Amino acid sequence: MVTTSALARMALHTMMVMACVCPAQAGVQTFNSSAPADNASVRADWIAAIGSPPDYLVDFESGFSNNQNISGMPGLFPAGLVIRDTSAGGAAIIRSGSGVINGSNPVGVFSVTHDESRYLGLDFSSAPVSYVGFLDIDHSGTNGILELVGGAEVAFRLEPTGASGNTAEFFGIWRNDMPRITRVWLDASGDGRWGLDNIEYGGLAKAPVIPEPSFLAGGVTALFAAVLMLRPRRRL
């Protein structure tokens, strides 16, 4: 037979579980295509992780011209994105033409290119995002750093691509349960020129789930009743 005291303890345990939701810390996730043929499937995995199609796409196909320097120029891209070359050269150059990325081709007509100085940056600091994806072109390996809201940094690495023809490979980042992303810094190595294209990003800003007032009131009532049942009773 279940006693009144046991029922009260069960009620208290249930209320404690309902009041405390403690998700596991999983950390930032990255999705790295190892060959152009894998781009579609790796991108699909990234989209499944972020939970919806990306909010924004920058593909450089409209409004740009060959040899245009876009480094540090605000207002070019949606949601405040600024592309920056932090080296003394200050050059992130739009280029077009077969093999123009030191043997590799742009994606479509135009891609943004860089001379592999430290760093090429994607600056989202005006509107931090939850995820970033892009196609990386013609490099022998790239070290990356994520800056997160609050100042934390997360290191990651892009695998090498091919060196001629259509070499673009997909790379995706999902912040998961970490703070939003303010900047992505990329330090590429290779033959002196590499590129990026099809930059996808977004926020996935979700308001916290707040229990209905009626739920809270009911929970407090149940907890109060459980406490009363646990009080010792005087014998008559």
C-alpha positions in Angstrom: 0.0 0.0 0.0 1.3 3.4 -0.9 1.3 5.7 2.1 0.4 9.4 2.1 4.0 10.2 3.0 5.3 8.2 0.0 2.9 10.0 -2.3 4.1 13.3 -1.0 7.7 12.4 -1.7 6.8 11.4 -5.2 5.1 14.7 -5.8 8.1 16.6 -4.5 10.4 14.6 -6.8 8.2 15.3 -9.8 8.2 19.0 -9.1 12.0 19.0 -8.8 12.3 17.3 -12.2 9.9 19.7 -13.8 11.6 22.7 -12.3 15.2 21.8 -13.3 16.0 21.1 -17.0 19.8 20.7 -17.3 20.9 20.0 -20.9 24.2 18.3 -21.6 27.0 20.4 -23.0 27.8 19.2 -26.5 29.9 22.0 -27.9 30.4 23.4 -31.3 29.9 21.0 -34.2 31.8 21.2 -37.6 31.0 19.5 -40.9 33.9 19.1 -43.3 33.5 17.7 -46.8 36.6 15.7 -47.9 35.9 16.0 -51.6 33.6 18.1 -53.9 31.5 15.0 -54.5 30.6 15.0 -50.8 29.5 18.6 -50.7 25.7 17.9 -51.0 25.6 15.2 -48.4 27.8 17.0 -45.8 25.7 20.2 -46.3 22.5 18.2 -45.8 23.9 16.9 -42.5 24.7 20.5 -41.5 21.2 21.7 -42.3 19.8 18.8 -40.3 21.9 19.9 -37.3 20.9 23.6 -37.5 17.3 22.7 -37.9 16.2 24.8 -40.9 17.5 26.1 -44.3 20.1 28.9 -43.8 18.7 32.5 -43.5 21.2 34.1 -45.8 23.4 33.3 -48.8 26.3 35.3 -50.2 27.4 34.0 -53.5 29.0 37.1 -55.1 27.1 36.6 -58.3 25.3 39.9 -58.3 26.5 43.5 -57.6 30.2 42.7 -57.7 32.9 43.2 -60.3 36.2 41.4 -61.2 39.1 42.5 -59.0 36.9 44.4 -56.6 38.4 44.7 -53.0 35.6 44.0 -50.5 37.8 43.8 -47.3 36.4 45.8 -44.4 33.5 47.2 -46.4 30.2 47.4 -44.3 26.8 47.3 -45.9 27.7 44.8 -48.7 26.1 41.7 -47.2 22.9 40.8 -45.2 22.6 41.0 -41.4 25.8 43.1 -41.0 28.4 40.6 -42.2 31.8 42.2 -43.0 34.6 40.2 -44.7 38.0 41.3 -43.5 41.6 40.7 -44.4 43.4 41.6 -41.2 46.9 41.5 -42.7 48.8 44.6 -43.9 47.5 44.0 -47.4 43.9 44.4 -46.5 42.7 42.6 -49.6 39.8 40.3 -50.1 39.4 40.4 -53.9 36.5 39.3 -56.1 37.9 37.3 -59.0 36.5 35.6 -62.1 37.9 33.3 -64.7 39.0 29.7 -65.3 41.8 28.7 -62.9 42.1 32.2 -61.5 42.4 30.8 -57.9 45.9 29.5 -58.6 44.6 26.7 -60.8 41.2 26.3 -59.2 37.9 27.8 -60.5 35.5 30.1 -58.8 32.1 28.8 -58.0 29.8 30.2 -60.6 31.2 33.4 -62.1 32.8 35.1 -59.0 34.4 34.0 -55.7 36.2 36.0 -53.1 40.0 35.3 -53.0 42.7 35.9 -50.5 46.5 35.7 -50.4 46.7 33.3 -47.4 48.1 36.0 -45.0 46.7 35.8 -41.5 43.6 36.2 -41.3 40.7 36.2 -43.6 37.7 36.9 -41.4 33.9 36.7 -41.4 32.8 39.4 -39.0 29.3 38.9 -37.5 29.9 41.0 -34.5 27.0 43.4 -35.3 24.5 40.5 -35.3 26.0 37.3 -33.9 24.9 34.1 -35.6 24.3 30.5 -34.7 25.7 28.8 -37.8 28.0 29.5 -40.7 28.7 27.4 -43.9 30.8 28.1 -47.0 32.7 26.5 -49.8 36.5 26.7 -49.4 38.7 26.6 -52.5 42.3 25.7 -53.3 44.3 25.4 -50.1 46.5 22.9 -48.4 44.9 23.2 -45.0 43.4 26.0 -43.0 43.4 26.7 -39.3 40.3 28.4 -38.0 39.2 30.3 -34.8 35.6 31.0 -33.8 35.0 33.9 -31.5 31.8 33.6 -29.5 29.7 36.0 -27.6 31.3 36.5 -24.2 34.9 36.2 -25.6 35.4 32.4 -25.7 37.3 31.0 -28.7 37.0 27.6 -30.4 39.7 26.3 -32.7 38.9 24.1 -35.8 40.6 23.0 -39.0 39.6 22.7 -42.7 40.9 19.8 -44.6 43.0 20.4 -47.7 41.3 20.8 -51.1 42.5 20.0 -54.6 44.7 22.4 -56.4 43.2 22.6 -59.9 39.8 22.7 -61.5 36.6 22.6 -59.4 38.1 22.1 -55.9 35.5 23.9 -53.7 34.5 21.8 -50.6 31.8 22.5 -48.1 32.5 23.4 -44.5 29.8 24.0 -41.9 29.7 25.3 -38.3 26.9 24.9 -35.8 27.2 26.6 -32.4 25.0 24.0 -30.8 24.7 24.8 -27.1 27.5 27.4 -27.1 27.1 31.2 -27.3 26.5 32.7 -30.7 29.3 33.3 -33.2 30.7 36.8 -33.5 33.7 36.2 -35.9 35.3 33.4 -37.9 39.0 33.8 -38.5 40.7 31.6 -41.3 44.5 31.1 -41.6 45.0 29.3 -44.9 48.2 27.8 -46.3 49.0 26.7 -49.8 50.3 28.3 -53.1 49.5 31.9 -52.2 45.9 32.3 -53.2 42.7 30.6 -52.0 39.0 31.4 -52.0 35.6 31.3 -50.4 32.1 31.2 -51.9 28.5 30.4 -51.1 28.7 31.8 -47.5 25.6 30.8 -45.6 24.6 31.9 -42.2 21.8 32.8 -39.8 20.7 33.2 -36.2 18.1 30.6 -35.2 17.2 32.9 -32.4 14.6 31.2 -30.2 12.9 32.7 -27.3 13.3 30.7 -24.0 10.3 28.5 -23.2 8.5 30.2 -20.3 5.9 28.1 -18.4 2.3 29.3 -18.5 1.2 31.1 -15.4 -1.4 28.4 -14.8 1.4 25.7 -14.9 3.4 27.7 -12.4 0.4 28.2 -10.1 -0.5 24.5 -10.3 3.1 23.5 -9.5 3.3 25.8 -6.5 0.0 24.5 -5.2 1.1 20.8 -5.6 4.4 21.6 -3.9 2.7 23.3 -1.0 0.3 20.4 -0.6 3.2 17.9 -0.6 5.0 19.9 2.1 1.9 19.9 4.3 1.5 16.1 4.0 5.2 15.6 5.1 4.6 17.6 8.3 4.5 15.4 11.4 1.0 15.0 12.8 0.1 15.2 16.4 -1.5 12.1 17.9 -4.8 12.7 19.7 
